[in-house]
């Protein structure tokens, strides 16, 4: 079977990287952000969600689920304080080649006052991030798809800047008889080519696995994802603590309701001894002809909430 060599290579890379991974903060942690209102409303459980160009950023093999139309997606994201983000993604199928996709994302962090060591003000400075991602996906046969992607990552703080290149790889399987999907992706495998300081810093290498199921007799897609599986842990089960559960309920042809829970976010947002609704998310999708409007809200408990809107079009 053709799939066996591909699976073996993917597992070999995964195991090798797990032995090399280290638990530490990463300079490019923004790479873990969600890229659309739909994925964000489902708490990031997007490794097996088909037909969306933003899937490139979660599992490049999902590009092969794009049909003959050319979907375009634009997202605006209001974070906490003065942090704002946006992204643009698109994909198109080419006969004999597969599906090619691309996305561009940015973050801006507002203005900061520059001071010297004595606290004297000397103007303002800003900080920005930019991610350019291109990918390819195609069918492997027998329900399997594979994909690869490449990222160029730019980040700047005042007059300091850094640049990195990274690779993504993924597999996707669809059982159309039982309405079950499964997938795995290895993201952000790369290195800084230039750094803020004298030493290069690690990228947030991430192994994601996921399954999803479309319920029979009920128009509900449920998805379960595990991420950060290469992070160090005190025990084996600790590798599965960063999980997300998401759902998409088709109320009618033009209306979708979405919900999600991200356990890692809930662990990270402890504030004042109460986690409140931290880690929970919800959203809505409205379809009109070839357009779809998506909205998502994510709770960070006492820290506040985040809003995303996405406009999608099929050309």
Secondary structure, DSSP 8 states (H G I E B T S, - for coil): -HHHHHHHHHHHHHHHHHHH---S--TTGGGGS--SHHHHHTTT--TT--S-GGGGGT-GGGGGG--SS-EEEEEEEE-STT-EEEEEEEEEEETTTEEEEEEEEEEEEEEEEEE-TT--EEEEEEEEEEEEEEEEEEEEETTEEEEEEEEEEEEEETTEEEEEEEEEEEEEEEETTTTEEEEEEEEEEEEEEE-SSSS------EEEEEEEEE-TTS-EEEEEEE--TTS--SSGGGGG-SEEEEEEEEEETTEEEEEEEEHHHHHHT-BTTB-TTTTEEEEEEEEETTEEEEEEEEE-GGG-EEEEEEEEEE-
